[in-house]
Amino acid sequence: MNIELRGSPPRAWAVGSGLDVWEIIELLRSYDGDEESLRANHSLVKNEHLRVAKAYVERFPTEIEVFIKKNHPPLDELRGRLAIITTTSPTTRDESLAMEGAHAIAEPPADVPPRSLA
């Protein structure tokens, strides 16, 4: 298995896994380093992908950490990018879902033609 660069900005990719190296490292961390469990749940990630990803992060740790950090921006930054993100109390959220959610799901927007279920 090889590492190649793809995208802009260039990202290290574990060829054949479908994942960038930073994604494999993040997955591995989410499994607390348990490679067997990771492979069991992510069939495209093979032993060789893990080996080359771990070797790459040892050589270029800062690069990988930058991509991981970019994937987890602070909530305030997300709010700035996506004005739709709000935080509410569970009561407000539940009331909102009860009052608006069911209505929104039951009635499509006026400009959407009805679908036939046949």
N, C-alpha and C positions, 0 to 999 in steps of 0.2 A: 504494500500500500504506500502511496505517496502523498505528499503535501503539495498542493498547488495554490496559487493565488488567484482569486476571482473577485469581481465586483469593484466598486469604487466607493469609498477607499478600498484598496486591496485587502482582502481577508484571507487568512490561511484556511484552506479547505482540506479535509481528509477525504481524498478521492474515493468514491464508491459508497460513502456513508450518507451523502446528502446533507451533511452538516459541516459547518465551519468548526475549526479547532476550538474556538471559545465556547461554542455550544456543547461540544463533547465534554469539555472541562467543567462547564456549569452543570451538565447532567451528572457527571461523575461526583461532583460535590454534593448535589442534591441526594445522591444515593450514599452519602458518607463514605465514598471510596469503594463501595461494594460493586466491583466490576461485574460479577456474576448476575446480580439482580438487575443492573443496568442493561446488560445484554439480553436478559430474559424479557425485559419490557420494551426494548428498542432493537428489533431484529436486524436493522440495517447497520448497527454498530457492532463491529467484529473486534476480536482481540488486537488485530493489527491497527485498527483505527485508534483504539485506546493507547496502544504503544506509541504510535507516531504523534498523537495529540499530547501525551505526557512529555515526550521528548521535546516537542516544539515549545510547550509552555515553560519547560526548564530553561530553554535557550532564550526565549523572548517573553518573559513573564509580564512585563509592562504592557506590551501590545495586547496580550490576551485580557489582562485586567481592564484595560480601557474599553474593550468591546463588551465585556461583562457589565461594567459600570454603566455604559450607555444603554444597556438593555433594562436597567433598573433605575430610571430617573426618580428623583424625589417627587412626592405627591404634588408639591407646589409647582414644580416644573411641568408636570403632566396637566395640571389645571390650566396653566398658561397656554399650553399647546392645544388642549381640548376643552373648550369652554363648557362642554356638556357634563364634565365630571363634577359631581357635587358630593358632599358628605352630609348625611342626615342621620338623625337618631332612628333606631329601629321602629319606634312608634310612628314617626312621620313617614318612614319608608313603607311600612305596612299599610298605613292609611292611604298613601299615595297609590300603592298597587291595587288596593281594594277599590278605590274610587276611580282611578284613571286607567290602570293597566288592563282590566277586563274589558272596558269600553274600547280602548285602543286596539286590542286584539280582535274583538268581535267585529269591528267595523273598519274595513280597509279605507285608505284615503280615497277621496272622490275620483281622482284621476287614474286609479288602478281598475282596469276592467275586471269583472267577476270571472272566476275560474270555474270550469266545469269539472265536477268530480267523476264524471263518467269515463 
